Amino acid sequence: MEKLKIIVDEAIGELEKTLSKDQVDEVSRVINAAVIRGMLEGQHRAVDACNNFADAEQDMAHKIATAIRKKNDALIVNLSSMR
């Protein structure tokens, strides 16, 4: 989670030199939303990859997919609370 905040902060840092405070806040909101959407896309791809295992490995794949979802859900909650 901290790494994503650093990515957003670095992007915003460059904008603070040329934009007003209100503009920076709006751009920050947009970047945060994009980061969350990107994380969700990564989650969906990881879960899809887990679902492509053979039947014998489905139980383990399901456990991995569940763990991925839980960690990403926690990440999204934490990112949303940082706004």
mmCIF file of the N, C-alpha and C atoms, coordinates in Angstrom:
data_MODEL
# 
_entry.id   MODEL 
# 
loop_
_atom_site.group_PDB 
_atom_site.id 
_atom_site.type_symbol 
_atom_site.label_atom_id 
_atom_site.label_alt_id 
_atom_site.label_comp_id 
_atom_site.label_asym_id 
_atom_site.label_entity_id 
_atom_site.label_seq_id 
_atom_site.pdbx_PDB_ins_code 
_atom_site.Cartn_x 
_atom_site.Cartn_y 
_atom_site.Cartn_z 
_atom_site.occupancy 
_atom_site.B_iso_or_equiv 
_atom_site.pdbx_formal_charge 
_atom_site.auth_seq_id 
_atom_site.auth_comp_id 
_atom_site.auth_asym_id 
_atom_site.auth_atom_id 
_atom_site.pdbx_PDB_model_num 
ATOM 1   N N  . MET A 1 1  ? 0.821  -1.184  0.000   1.00 0.00 ? 1  MET A N  1 
ATOM 2   C CA . MET A 1 1  ? 0.000  0.000   0.000   1.00 0.00 ? 1  MET A CA 1 
ATOM 3   C C  . MET A 1 1  ? 0.871  1.257   0.000   1.00 0.00 ? 1  MET A C  1 
ATOM 4   N N  . GLU A 1 2  ? 1.917  1.238   0.784   1.00 0.00 ? 2  GLU A N  1 
ATOM 5   C CA . GLU A 1 2  ? 2.779  2.408   0.880   1.00 0.00 ? 2  GLU A CA 1 
ATOM 6   C C  . GLU A 1 2  ? 3.448  2.712   -0.463  1.00 0.00 ? 2  GLU A C  1 
ATOM 7   N N  . LYS A 1 3  ? 3.780  1.670   -1.214  1.00 0.00 ? 3  LYS A N  1 
ATOM 8   C CA . LYS A 1 3  ? 4.409  1.878   -2.525  1.00 0.00 ? 3  LYS A CA 1 
ATOM 9   C C  . LYS A 1 3  ? 3.468  2.600   -3.484  1.00 0.00 ? 3  LYS A C  1 
ATOM 10  N N  . LEU A 1 4  ? 2.188  2.257   -3.431  1.00 0.00 ? 4  LEU A N  1 
ATOM 11  C CA . LEU A 1 4  ? 1.227  2.927   -4.304  1.00 0.00 ? 4  LEU A CA 1 
ATOM 12  C C  . LEU A 1 4  ? 1.053  4.390   -3.916  1.00 0.00 ? 4  LEU A C  1 
ATOM 13  N N  . LYS A 1 5  ? 1.057  4.663   -2.624  1.00 0.00 ? 5  LYS A N  1 
ATOM 14  C CA . LYS A 1 5  ? 0.956  6.049   -2.166  1.00 0.00 ? 5  LYS A CA 1 
ATOM 15  C C  . LYS A 1 5  ? 2.164  6.847   -2.650  1.00 0.00 ? 5  LYS A C  1 
ATOM 16  N N  . ILE A 1 6  ? 3.332  6.234   -2.641  1.00 0.00 ? 6  ILE A N  1 
ATOM 17  C CA . ILE A 1 6  ? 4.542  6.905   -3.120  1.00 0.00 ? 6  ILE A CA 1 
ATOM 18  C C  . ILE A 1 6  ? 4.407  7.225   -4.607  1.00 0.00 ? 6  ILE A C  1 
ATOM 19  N N  . ILE A 1 7  ? 3.859  6.293   -5.378  1.00 0.00 ? 7  ILE A N  1 
ATOM 20  C CA . ILE A 1 7  ? 3.662  6.520   -6.809  1.00 0.00 ? 7  ILE A CA 1 
ATOM 21  C C  . ILE A 1 7  ? 2.746  7.717   -7.039  1.00 0.00 ? 7  ILE A C  1 
ATOM 22  N N  . VAL A 1 8  ? 1.635  7.753   -6.317  1.00 0.00 ? 8  VAL A N  1 
ATOM 23  C CA . VAL A 1 8  ? 0.683  8.860   -6.457  1.00 0.00 ? 8  VAL A CA 1 
ATOM 24  C C  . VAL A 1 8  ? 1.326  10.170  -6.013  1.00 0.00 ? 8  VAL A C  1 
ATOM 25  N N  . ASP A 1 9  ? 2.015  10.144  -4.874  1.00 0.00 ? 9  ASP A N  1 
ATOM 26  C CA . ASP A 1 9  ? 2.646  11.364  -4.354  1.00 0.00 ? 9  ASP A CA 1 
ATOM 27  C C  . ASP A 1 9  ? 3.697  11.911  -5.313  1.00 0.00 ? 9  ASP A C  1 
ATOM 28  N N  . GLU A 1 10 ? 4.458  11.022  -5.956  1.00 0.00 ? 10 GLU A N  1 
ATOM 29  C CA . GLU A 1 10 ? 5.467  11.478  -6.911  1.00 0.00 ? 10 GLU A CA 1 
ATOM 30  C C  . GLU A 1 10 ? 4.801  12.142  -8.125  1.00 0.00 ? 10 GLU A C  1 
ATOM 31  N N  . ALA A 1 11 ? 3.720  11.560  -8.579  1.00 0.00 ? 11 ALA A N  1 
ATOM 32  C CA . ALA A 1 11 ? 3.001  12.149  -9.714  1.00 0.00 ? 11 ALA A CA 1 
ATOM 33  C C  . ALA A 1 11 ? 2.444  13.512  -9.338  1.00 0.00 ? 11 ALA A C  1 
ATOM 34  N N  . ILE A 1 12 ? 1.894  13.625  -8.159  1.00 0.00 ? 12 ILE A N  1 
ATOM 35  C CA . ILE A 1 12 ? 1.321  14.885  -7.695  1.00 0.00 ? 12 ILE A CA 1 
ATOM 36  C C  . ILE A 1 12 ? 2.411  15.919  -7.437  1.00 0.00 ? 12 ILE A C  1 
ATOM 37  N N  . GLY A 1 13 ? 3.558  15.480  -6.945  1.00 0.00 ? 13 GLY A N  1 
ATOM 38  C CA . GLY A 1 13 ? 4.649  16.402  -6.635  1.00 0.00 ? 13 GLY A CA 1 
ATOM 39  C C  . GLY A 1 13 ? 5.048  17.255  -7.817  1.00 0.00 ? 13 GLY A C  1 
ATOM 40  N N  . GLU A 1 14 ? 5.059  16.675  -8.982  1.00 0.00 ? 14 GLU A N  1 
ATOM 41  C CA . GLU A 1 14 ? 5.395  17.424  -10.185 1.00 0.00 ? 14 GLU A CA 1 
ATOM 42  C C  . GLU A 1 14 ? 4.318  18.446  -10.525 1.00 0.00 ? 14 GLU A C  1 
ATOM 43  N N  . LEU A 1 15 ? 3.077  18.119  -10.245 1.00 0.00 ? 15 LEU A N  1 
ATOM 44  C CA . LEU A 1 15 ? 1.972  19.006  -10.592 1.00 0.00 ? 15 LEU A CA 1 
ATOM 45  C C  . LEU A 1 15 ? 1.837  20.181  -9.637  1.00 0.00 ? 15 LEU A C  1 
ATOM 46  N N  . GLU A 1 16 ? 2.284  20.009  -8.417  1.00 0.00 ? 16 GLU A N  1 
ATOM 47  C CA . GLU A 1 16 ? 2.141  21.074  -7.418  1.00 0.00 ? 16 GLU A CA 1 
ATOM 48  C C  . GLU A 1 16 ? 2.879  22.346  -7.811  1.00 0.00 ? 16 GLU A C  1 
ATOM 49  N N  . LYS A 1 17 ? 3.848  22.210  -8.692  1.00 0.00 ? 17 LYS A N  1 
ATOM 50  C CA . LYS A 1 17 ? 4.626  23.365  -9.125  1.00 0.00 ? 17 LYS A CA 1 
ATOM 51  C C  . LYS A 1 17 ? 3.843  24.274  -10.072 1.00 0.00 ? 17 LYS A C  1 
ATOM 52  N N  . THR A 1 18 ? 2.865  23.688  -10.776 1.00 0.00 ? 18 THR A N  1 
ATOM 53  C CA . THR A 1 18 ? 2.188  24.460  -11.816 1.00 0.00 ? 18 THR A CA 1 
ATOM 54  C C  . THR A 1 18 ? 0.681  24.608  -11.619 1.00 0.00 ? 18 THR A C  1 
ATOM 55  N N  . LEU A 1 19 ? 0.086  23.832  -10.721 1.00 0.00 ? 19 LEU A N  1 
ATOM 56  C CA . LEU A 1 19 ? -1.368 23.866  -10.550 1.00 0.00 ? 19 LEU A CA 1 
ATOM 57  C C  . LEU A 1 19 ? -1.764 24.465  -9.205  1.00 0.00 ? 19 LEU A C  1 
ATOM 58  N N  . SER A 1 20 ? -2.994 24.926  -9.137  1.00 0.00 ? 20 SER A N  1 
ATOM 59  C CA . SER A 1 20 ? -3.519 25.446  -7.870  1.00 0.00 ? 20 SER A CA 1 
ATOM 60  C C  . SER A 1 20 ? -3.813 24.278  -6.924  1.00 0.00 ? 20 SER A C  1 
ATOM 61  N N  . LYS A 1 21 ? -4.039 24.591  -5.662  1.00 0.00 ? 21 LYS A N  1 
ATOM 62  C CA . LYS A 1 21 ? -4.336 23.572  -4.649  1.00 0.00 ? 21 LYS A CA 1 
ATOM 63  C C  . LYS A 1 21 ? -5.585 22.778  -5.035  1.00 0.00 ? 21 LYS A C  1 
ATOM 64  N N  . ASP A 1 22 ? -6.631 23.454  -5.493  1.00 0.00 ? 22 ASP A N  1 
ATOM 65  C CA . ASP A 1 22 ? -7.860 22.761  -5.897  1.00 0.00 ? 22 ASP A CA 1 
ATOM 66  C C  . ASP A 1 22 ? -7.610 21.827  -7.075  1.00 0.00 ? 22 ASP A C  1 
ATOM 67  N N  . GLN A 1 23 ? -6.809 22.279  -8.019  1.00 0.00 ? 23 GLN A N  1 
ATOM 68  C CA . GLN A 1 23 ? -6.500 21.439  -9.175  1.00 0.00 ? 23 GLN A CA 1 
ATOM 69  C C  . GLN A 1 23 ? -5.679 20.216  -8.750  1.00 0.00 ? 23 GLN A C  1 
ATOM 70  N N  . VAL A 1 24 ? -4.730 20.433  -7.867  1.00 0.00 ? 24 VAL A N  1 
ATOM 71  C CA . VAL A 1 24 ? -3.905 19.325  -7.371  1.00 0.00 ? 24 VAL A CA 1 
ATOM 72  C C  . VAL A 1 24 ? -4.786 18.299  -6.650  1.00 0.00 ? 24 VAL A C  1 
ATOM 73  N N  . ASP A 1 25 ? -5.730 18.769  -5.841  1.00 0.00 ? 25 ASP A N  1 
ATOM 74  C CA . ASP A 1 25 ? -6.630 17.864  -5.131  1.00 0.00 ? 25 ASP A CA 1 
ATOM 75  C C  . ASP A 1 25 ? -7.460 17.035  -6.110  1.00 0.00 ? 25 ASP A C  1 
ATOM 76  N N  . GLU A 1 26 ? -7.960 17.671  -7.152  1.00 0.00 ? 26 GLU A N  1 
ATOM 77  C CA . GLU A 1 26 ? -8.769 16.965  -8.143  1.00 0.00 ? 26 GLU A CA 1 
ATOM 78  C C  . GLU A 1 26 ? -7.934 15.938  -8.903  1.00 0.00 ? 26 GLU A C  1 
ATOM 79  N N  . VAL A 1 27 ? -6.743 16.326  -9.307  1.00 0.00 ? 27 VAL A N  1 
ATOM 80  C CA . VAL A 1 27 ? -5.869 15.404  -10.028 1.00 0.00 ? 27 VAL A CA 1 
ATOM 81  C C  . VAL A 1 27 ? -5.472 14.242  -9.114  1.00 0.00 ? 27 VAL A C  1 
ATOM 82  N N  . SER A 1 28 ? -5.226 14.527  -7.862  1.00 0.00 ? 28 SER A N  1 
ATOM 83  C CA . SER A 1 28 ? -4.890 13.481  -6.896  1.00 0.00 ? 28 SER A CA 1 
ATOM 84  C C  . SER A 1 28 ? -6.020 12.467  -6.783  1.00 0.00 ? 28 SER A C  1 
ATOM 85  N N  . ARG A 1 29 ? -7.250 12.962  -6.741  1.00 0.00 ? 29 ARG A N  1 
ATOM 86  C CA . ARG A 1 29 ? -8.413 12.073  -6.663  1.00 0.00 ? 29 ARG A CA 1 
ATOM 87  C C  . ARG A 1 29 ? -8.485 11.173  -7.893  1.00 0.00 ? 29 ARG A C  1 
ATOM 88  N N  . VAL A 1 30 ? -8.246 11.759  -9.062  1.00 0.00 ? 30 VAL A N  1 
ATOM 89  C CA . VAL A 1 30 ? -8.304 11.003  -10.309 1.00 0.00 ? 30 VAL A CA 1 
ATOM 90  C C  . VAL A 1 30 ? -7.200 9.942   -10.346 1.00 0.00 ? 30 VAL A C  1 
ATOM 91  N N  . ILE A 1 31 ? -5.997 10.316  -9.927  1.00 0.00 ? 31 ILE A N  1 
ATOM 92  C CA . ILE A 1 31 ? -4.884 9.360   -9.928  1.00 0.00 ? 31 ILE A CA 1 
ATOM 93  C C  . ILE A 1 31 ? -5.157 8.231   -8.948  1.00 0.00 ? 31 ILE A C  1 
ATOM 94  N N  . ASN A 1 32 ? -5.669 8.553   -7.766  1.00 0.00 ? 32 ASN A N  1 
ATOM 95  C CA . ASN A 1 32 ? -6.001 7.510   -6.788  1.00 0.00 ? 32 ASN A CA 1 
ATOM 96  C C  . ASN A 1 32 ? -7.010 6.530   -7.369  1.00 0.00 ? 32 ASN A C  1 
ATOM 97  N N  . ALA A 1 33 ? -8.027 7.047   -8.040  1.00 0.00 ? 33 ALA A N  1 
ATOM 98  C CA . ALA A 1 33 ? -9.042 6.178   -8.636  1.00 0.00 ? 33 ALA A CA 1 
ATOM 99  C C  . ALA A 1 33 ? -8.419 5.287   -9.711  1.00 0.00 ? 33 ALA A C  1 
ATOM 100 N N  . ALA A 1 34 ? -7.511 5.855   -10.500 1.00 0.00 ? 34 ALA A N  1 
ATOM 101 C CA . ALA A 1 34 ? -6.853 5.075   -11.549 1.00 0.00 ? 34 ALA A CA 1 
ATOM 102 C C  . ALA A 1 34 ? -5.980 3.981   -10.946 1.00 0.00 ? 34 ALA A C  1 
ATOM 103 N N  . VAL A 1 35 ? -5.293 4.285   -9.870  1.00 0.00 ? 35 VAL A N  1 
ATOM 104 C CA . VAL A 1 35 ? -4.460 3.285   -9.200  1.00 0.00 ? 35 VAL A CA 1 
ATOM 105 C C  . VAL A 1 35 ? -5.328 2.143   -8.682  1.00 0.00 ? 35 VAL A C  1 
ATOM 106 N N  . ILE A 1 36 ? -6.461 2.478   -8.088  1.00 0.00 ? 36 ILE A N  1 
ATOM 107 C CA . ILE A 1 36 ? -7.360 1.454   -7.586  1.00 0.00 ? 36 ILE A CA 1 
ATOM 108 C C  . ILE A 1 36 ? -7.894 0.597   -8.727  1.00 0.00 ? 36 ILE A C  1 
ATOM 109 N N  . ARG A 1 37 ? -8.287 1.232   -9.833  1.00 0.00 ? 37 ARG A N  1 
ATOM 110 C CA . ARG A 1 37 ? -8.769 0.468   -10.990 1.00 0.00 ? 37 ARG A CA 1 
ATOM 111 C C  . ARG A 1 37 ? -7.670 -0.445  -11.530 1.00 0.00 ? 37 ARG A C  1 
ATOM 112 N N  . GLY A 1 38 ? -6.452 0.046   -11.549 1.00 0.00 ? 38 GLY A N  1 
ATOM 113 C CA . GLY A 1 38 ? -5.326 -0.771  -11.998 1.00 0.00 ? 38 GLY A CA 1 
ATOM 114 C C  . GLY A 1 38 ? -5.096 -1.969  -11.086 1.00 0.00 ? 38 GLY A C  1 
ATOM 115 N N  . MET A 1 39 ? -5.207 -1.749  -9.792  1.00 0.00 ? 39 MET A N  1 
ATOM 116 C CA . MET A 1 39 ? -5.057 -2.844  -8.841  1.00 0.00 ? 39 MET A CA 1 
ATOM 117 C C  . MET A 1 39 ? -6.162 -3.880  -9.031  1.00 0.00 ? 39 MET A C  1 
ATOM 118 N N  . LEU A 1 40 ? -7.380 -3.418  -9.250  1.00 0.00 ? 40 LEU A N  1 
ATOM 119 C CA . LEU A 1 40 ? -8.486 -4.346  -9.481  1.00 0.00 ? 40 LEU A CA 1 
ATOM 120 C C  . LEU A 1 40 ? -8.267 -5.172  -10.744 1.00 0.00 ? 40 LEU A C  1 
ATOM 121 N N  . GLU A 1 41 ? -7.770 -4.542  -11.796 1.00 0.00 ? 41 GLU A N  1 
ATOM 122 C CA . GLU A 1 41 ? -7.489 -5.277  -13.028 1.00 0.00 ? 41 GLU A CA 1 
ATOM 123 C C  . GLU A 1 41 ? -6.425 -6.341  -12.776 1.00 0.00 ? 41 GLU A C  1 
ATOM 124 N N  . GLY A 1 42 ? -5.393 -5.981  -12.022 1.00 0.00 ? 42 GLY A N  1 
ATOM 125 C CA . GLY A 1 42 ? -4.370 -6.959  -11.672 1.00 0.00 ? 42 GLY A CA 1 
ATOM 126 C C  . GLY A 1 42 ? -4.949 -8.111  -10.865 1.00 0.00 ? 42 GLY A C  1 
ATOM 127 N N  . GLN A 1 43 ? -5.853 -7.787  -9.954  1.00 0.00 ? 43 GLN A N  1 
ATOM 128 C CA . GLN A 1 43 ? -6.511 -8.821  -9.143  1.00 0.00 ? 43 GLN A CA 1 
ATOM 129 C C  . GLN A 1 43 ? -7.303 -9.761  -10.044 1.00 0.00 ? 43 GLN A C  1 
ATOM 130 N N  . HIS A 1 44 ? -8.071 -9.192  -10.961 1.00 0.00 ? 44 HIS A N  1 
ATOM 131 C CA . HIS A 1 44 ? -8.881 -10.029 -11.849 1.00 0.00 ? 44 HIS A CA 1 
ATOM 132 C C  . HIS A 1 44 ? -8.000 -10.954 -12.687 1.00 0.00 ? 44 HIS A C  1 
ATOM 133 N N  . ARG A 1 45 ? -6.895 -10.450 -13.170 1.00 0.00 ? 45 ARG A N  1 
ATOM 134 C CA . ARG A 1 45 ? -5.992 -11.282 -13.972 1.00 0.00 ? 45 ARG A CA 1 
ATOM 135 C C  . ARG A 1 45 ? -5.372 -12.395 -13.137 1.00 0.00 ? 45 ARG A C  1 
ATOM 136 N N  . ALA A 1 46 ? -4.994 -12.079 -11.903 1.00 0.00 ? 46 ALA A N  1 
ATOM 137 C CA . ALA A 1 46 ? -4.407 -13.095 -11.034 1.00 0.00 ? 46 ALA A CA 1 
ATOM 138 C C  . ALA A 1 46 ? -5.426 -14.179 -10.701 1.00 0.00 ? 46 ALA A C  1 
ATOM 139 N N  . VAL A 1 47 ? -6.647 -13.774 -10.413 1.00 0.00 ? 47 VAL A N  1 
ATOM 140 C CA . VAL A 1 47 ? -7.696 -14.744 -10.104 1.00 0.00 ? 47 VAL A CA 1 
ATOM 141 C C  . VAL A 1 47 ? -7.996 -15.597 -11.338 1.00 0.00 ? 47 VAL A C  1 
ATOM 142 N N  . ASP A 1 48 ? -8.052 -14.976 -12.508 1.00 0.00 ? 48 ASP A N  1 
ATOM 143 C CA . ASP A 1 48 ? -8.282 -15.737 -13.739 1.00 0.00 ? 48 ASP A CA 1 
ATOM 144 C C  . ASP A 1 48 ? -7.180 -16.769 -13.954 1.00 0.00 ? 48 ASP A C  1 
ATOM 145 N N  . ALA A 1 49 ? -5.942 -16.398 -13.675 1.00 0.00 ? 49 ALA A N  1 
ATOM 146 C CA . ALA A 1 49 ? -4.832 -17.333 -13.820 1.00 0.00 ? 49 ALA A CA 1 
ATOM 147 C C  . ALA A 1 49 ? -4.986 -18.502 -12.858 1.00 0.00 ? 49 ALA A C  1 
ATOM 148 N N  . CYS A 1 50 ? -5.444 -18.230 -11.649 1.00 0.00 ? 50 CYS A N  1 
ATOM 149 C CA . CYS A 1 50 ? -5.661 -19.300 -10.674 1.00 0.00 ? 50 CYS A CA 1 
ATOM 150 C C  . CYS A 1 50 ? -6.763 -20.250 -11.133 1.00 0.00 ? 50 CYS A C  1 
ATOM 151 N N  . ASN A 1 51 ? -7.757 -19.725 -11.792 1.00 0.00 ? 51 ASN A N  1 
ATOM 152 C CA . ASN A 1 51 ? -8.880 -20.559 -12.225 1.00 0.00 ? 51 ASN A CA 1 
ATOM 153 C C  . ASN A 1 51 ? -8.553 -21.441 -13.422 1.00 0.00 ? 51 ASN A C  1 
ATOM 154 N N  . ASN A 1 52 ? -7.396 -21.267 -14.019 1.00 0.00 ? 52 ASN A N  1 
ATOM 155 C CA . ASN A 1 52 ? -7.014 -22.064 -15.174 1.00 0.00 ? 52 ASN A CA 1 
ATOM 156 C C  . ASN A 1 52 ? -6.264 -23.342 -14.809 1.00 0.00 ? 52 ASN A C  1 
ATOM 157 N N  . PHE A 1 53 ? -6.175 -23.664 -13.521 1.00 0.00 ? 53 PHE A N  1 
ATOM 158 C CA . PHE A 1 53 ? -5.486 -24.876 -13.103 1.00 0.00 ? 53 PHE A CA 1 
ATOM 159 C C  . PHE A 1 53 ? -6.366 -26.101 -13.325 1.00 0.00 ? 53 PHE A C  1 
ATOM 160 N N  . ALA A 1 54 ? -5.731 -27.254 -13.386 1.00 0.00 ? 54 ALA A N  1 
ATOM 161 C CA . ALA A 1 54 ? -6.458 -28.519 -13.538 1.00 0.00 ? 54 ALA A CA 1 
ATOM 162 C C  . ALA A 1 54 ? -7.316 -28.778 -12.298 1.00 0.00 ? 54 ALA A C  1 
ATOM 163 N N  . ASP A 1 55 ? -8.294 -29.675 -12.446 1.00 0.00 ? 55 ASP A N  1 
ATOM 164 C CA . ASP A 1 55 ? -9.224 -29.960 -11.349 1.00 0.00 ? 55 ASP A CA 1 
ATOM 165 C C  . ASP A 1 55 ? -8.506 -30.374 -10.073 1.00 0.00 ? 55 ASP A C  1 
ATOM 166 N N  . ALA A 1 56 ? -7.450 -31.144 -10.184 1.00 0.00 ? 56 ALA A N  1 
ATOM 167 C CA . ALA A 1 56 ? -6.732 -31.617 -9.003  1.00 0.00 ? 56 ALA A CA 1 
ATOM 168 C C  . ALA A 1 56 ? -6.115 -30.455 -8.224  1.00 0.00 ? 56 ALA A C  1 
ATOM 169 N N  . GLU A 1 57 ? -5.840 -29.367 -8.896  1.00 0.00 ? 57 GLU A N  1 
ATOM 170 C CA . GLU A 1 57 ? -5.206 -28.215 -8.253  1.00 0.00 ? 57 GLU A CA 1 
ATOM 171 C C  . GLU A 1 57 ? -6.196 -27.094 -7.956  1.00 0.00 ? 57 GLU A C  1 
ATOM 172 N N  . GLN A 1 58 ? -7.470 -27.306 -8.258  1.00 0.00 ? 58 GLN A N  1 
ATOM 173 C CA . GLN A 1 58 ? -8.475 -26.258 -8.073  1.00 0.00 ? 58 GLN A CA 1 
ATOM 174 C C  . GLN A 1 58 ? -8.598 -25.803 -6.628  1.00 0.00 ? 58 GLN A C  1 
ATOM 175 N N  . ASP A 1 59 ? -8.483 -26.724 -5.672  1.00 0.00 ? 59 ASP A N  1 
ATOM 176 C CA . ASP A 1 59 ? -8.609 -26.338 -4.264  1.00 0.00 ? 59 ASP A CA 1 
ATOM 177 C C  . ASP A 1 59 ? -7.518 -25.336 -3.890  1.00 0.00 ? 59 ASP A C  1 
ATOM 178 N N  . MET A 1 60 ? -6.296 -25.620 -4.265  1.00 0.00 ? 60 MET A N  1 
ATOM 179 C CA . MET A 1 60 ? -5.188 -24.708 -3.969  1.00 0.00 ? 60 MET A CA 1 
ATOM 180 C C  . MET A 1 60 ? -5.355 -23.401 -4.740  1.00 0.00 ? 60 MET A C  1 
ATOM 181 N N  . ALA A 1 61 ? -5.774 -23.493 -5.980  1.00 0.00 ? 61 ALA A N  1 
ATOM 182 C CA . ALA A 1 61 ? -5.984 -22.287 -6.789  1.00 0.00 ? 61 ALA A CA 1 
ATOM 183 C C  . ALA A 1 61 ? -7.074 -21.420 -6.171  1.00 0.00 ? 61 ALA A C  1 
ATOM 184 N N  . HIS A 1 62 ? -8.128 -22.046 -5.665  1.00 0.00 ? 62 HIS A N  1 
ATOM 185 C CA . HIS A 1 62 ? -9.210 -21.299 -5.025  1.00 0.00 ? 62 HIS A CA 1 
ATOM 186 C C  . HIS A 1 62 ? -8.696 -20.583 -3.776  1.00 0.00 ? 62 HIS A C  1 
ATOM 187 N N  . LYS A 1 63 ? -7.870 -21.257 -2.996  1.00 0.00 ? 63 LYS A N  1 
ATOM 188 C CA . LYS A 1 63 ? -7.302 -20.640 -1.790  1.00 0.00 ? 63 LYS A CA 1 
ATOM 189 C C  . LYS A 1 63 ? -6.421 -19.446 -2.152  1.00 0.00 ? 63 LYS A C  1 
ATOM 190 N N  . ILE A 1 64 ? -5.635 -19.602 -3.196  1.00 0.00 ? 64 ILE A N  1 
ATOM 191 C CA . ILE A 1 64 ? -4.767 -18.500 -3.637  1.00 0.00 ? 64 ILE A CA 1 
ATOM 192 C C  . ILE A 1 64 ? -5.607 -17.334 -4.132  1.00 0.00 ? 64 ILE A C  1 
ATOM 193 N N  . ALA A 1 65 ? -6.625 -17.621 -4.930  1.00 0.00 ? 65 ALA A N  1 
ATOM 194 C CA . ALA A 1 65 ? -7.501 -16.565 -5.454  1.00 0.00 ? 65 ALA A CA 1 
ATOM 195 C C  . ALA A 1 65 ? -8.190 -15.824 -4.314  1.00 0.00 ? 65 ALA A C  1 
ATOM 196 N N  . THR A 1 66 ? -8.642 -16.557 -3.305  1.00 0.00 ? 66 THR A N  1 
ATOM 197 C CA . THR A 1 66 ? -9.292 -15.930 -2.148  1.00 0.00 ? 66 THR A CA 1 
ATOM 198 C C  . THR A 1 66 ? -8.317 -15.028 -1.403  1.00 0.00 ? 66 THR A C  1 
ATOM 199 N N  . ALA A 1 67 ? -7.092 -15.495 -1.233  1.00 0.00 ? 67 ALA A N  1 
ATOM 200 C CA . ALA A 1 67 ? -6.079 -14.684 -0.551  1.00 0.00 ? 67 ALA A CA 1 
ATOM 201 C C  . ALA A 1 67 ? -5.784 -13.406 -1.344  1.00 0.00 ? 67 ALA A C  1 
ATOM 202 N N  . ILE A 1 68 ? -5.711 -13.517 -2.663  1.00 0.00 ? 68 ILE A N  1 
ATOM 203 C CA . ILE A 1 68 ? -5.475 -12.344 -3.513  1.00 0.00 ? 68 ILE A CA 1 
ATOM 204 C C  . ILE A 1 68 ? -6.604 -11.338 -3.341  1.00 0.00 ? 68 ILE A C  1 
ATOM 205 N N  . ARG A 1 69 ? -7.832 -11.817 -3.386  1.00 0.00 ? 69 ARG A N  1 
ATOM 206 C CA . ARG A 1 69 ? -8.983 -10.920 -3.239  1.00 0.00 ? 69 ARG A CA 1 
ATOM 207 C C  . ARG A 1 69 ? -8.971 -10.209 -1.891  1.00 0.00 ? 69 ARG A C  1 
ATOM 208 N N  . LYS A 1 70 ? -8.708 -10.955 -0.825  1.00 0.00 ? 70 LYS A N  1 
ATOM 209 C CA . LYS A 1 70 ? -8.718 -10.356 0.524   1.00 0.00 ? 70 LYS A CA 1 
ATOM 210 C C  . LYS A 1 70 ? -7.647 -9.281  0.659   1.00 0.00 ? 70 LYS A C  1 
ATOM 211 N N  . LYS A 1 71 ? -6.447 -9.564  0.169   1.00 0.00 ? 71 LYS A N  1 
ATOM 212 C CA . LYS A 1 71 ? -5.365 -8.580  0.284   1.00 0.00 ? 71 LYS A CA 1 
ATOM 213 C C  . LYS A 1 71 ? -5.656 -7.338  -0.557  1.00 0.00 ? 71 LYS A C  1 
ATOM 214 N N  . ASN A 1 72 ? -6.189 -7.518  -1.734  1.00 0.00 ? 72 ASN A N  1 
ATOM 215 C CA . ASN A 1 72 ? -6.510 -6.366  -2.573  1.00 0.00 ? 72 ASN A CA 1 
ATOM 216 C C  . ASN A 1 72 ? -7.684 -5.579  -2.014  1.00 0.00 ? 72 ASN A C  1 
ATOM 217 N N  . ASP A 1 73 ? -8.656 -6.265  -1.419  1.00 0.00 ? 73 ASP A N  1 
ATOM 218 C CA . ASP A 1 73 ? -9.768 -5.554  -0.782  1.00 0.00 ? 73 ASP A CA 1 
ATOM 219 C C  . ASP A 1 73 ? -9.249 -4.680  0.358   1.00 0.00 ? 73 ASP A C  1 
ATOM 220 N N  . ALA A 1 74 ? -8.326 -5.229  1.156   1.00 0.00 ? 74 ALA A N  1 
ATOM 221 C CA . ALA A 1 74 ? -7.739 -4.447  2.250   1.00 0.00 ? 74 ALA A CA 1 
ATOM 222 C C  . ALA A 1 74 ? -6.952 -3.262  1.698   1.00 0.00 ? 74 ALA A C  1 
ATOM 223 N N  . LEU A 1 75 ? -6.247 -3.473  0.618   1.00 0.00 ? 75 LEU A N  1 
ATOM 224 C CA . LEU A 1 75 ? -5.480 -2.395  -0.008  1.00 0.00 ? 75 LEU A CA 1 
ATOM 225 C C  . LEU A 1 75 ? -6.396 -1.277  -0.477  1.00 0.00 ? 75 LEU A C  1 
ATOM 226 N N  . ILE A 1 76 ? -7.491 -1.631  -1.099  1.00 0.00 ? 76 ILE A N  1 
ATOM 227 C CA . ILE A 1 76 ? -8.423 -0.619  -1.608  1.00 0.00 ? 76 ILE A CA 1 
ATOM 228 C C  . ILE A 1 76 ? -9.036 0.168   -0.460  1.00 0.00 ? 76 ILE A C  1 
ATOM 229 N N  . VAL A 1 77 ? -9.389 -0.513  0.619   1.00 0.00 ? 77 VAL A N  1 
ATOM 230 C CA . VAL A 1 77 ? -9.936 0.184   1.785   1.00 0.00 ? 77 VAL A CA 1 
ATOM 231 C C  . VAL A 1 77 ? -8.904 1.165   2.333   1.00 0.00 ? 77 VAL A C  1 
ATOM 232 N N  . ASN A 1 78 ? -7.660 0.725   2.432   1.00 0.00 ? 78 ASN A N  1 
ATOM 233 C CA . ASN A 1 78 ? -6.607 1.610   2.952   1.00 0.00 ? 78 ASN A CA 1 
ATOM 234 C C  . ASN A 1 78 ? -6.346 2.789   2.029   1.00 0.00 ? 78 ASN A C  1 
ATOM 235 N N  . LEU A 1 79 ? -6.319 2.544   0.725   1.00 0.00 ? 79 LEU A N  1 
ATOM 236 C CA . LEU A 1 79 ? -6.110 3.642   -0.216  1.00 0.00 ? 79 LEU A CA 1 
ATOM 237 C C  . LEU A 1 79 ? -7.265 4.641   -0.158  1.00 0.00 ? 79 LEU A C  1 
ATOM 238 N N  . SER A 1 80 ? -8.465 4.116   -0.062  1.00 0.00 ? 80 SER A N  1 
ATOM 239 C CA . SER A 1 80 ? -9.638 4.996   -0.002  1.00 0.00 ? 80 SER A CA 1 
ATOM 240 C C  . SER A 1 80 ? -9.630 5.847   1.255   1.00 0.00 ? 80 SER A C  1 
ATOM 241 N N  . SER A 1 81 ? -9.149 5.299   2.358   1.00 0.00 ? 81 SER A N  1 
ATOM 242 C CA . SER A 1 81 ? -9.127 6.067   3.614   1.00 0.00 ? 81 SER A CA 1 
ATOM 243 C C  . SER A 1 81 ? -8.040 7.134   3.600   1.00 0.00 ? 81 SER A C  1 
ATOM 244 N N  . MET A 1 82 ? -7.079 7.051   2.693   1.00 0.00 ? 82 MET A N  1 
ATOM 245 C CA . MET A 1 82 ? -6.000 8.046   2.631   1.00 0.00 ? 82 MET A CA 1 
ATOM 246 C C  . MET A 1 82 ? -6.453 9.337   1.975   1.00 0.00 ? 82 MET A C  1 
ATOM 247 N N  . ARG A 1 83 ? -7.573 9.330   1.288   1.00 0.00 ? 83 ARG A N  1 
ATOM 248 C CA . ARG A 1 83 ? -8.023 10.511  0.550   1.00 0.00 ? 83 ARG A CA 1 
ATOM 249 C C  . ARG A 1 83 ? -8.350 11.636  1.452   1.00 0.00 ? 83 ARG A C  1 
# 
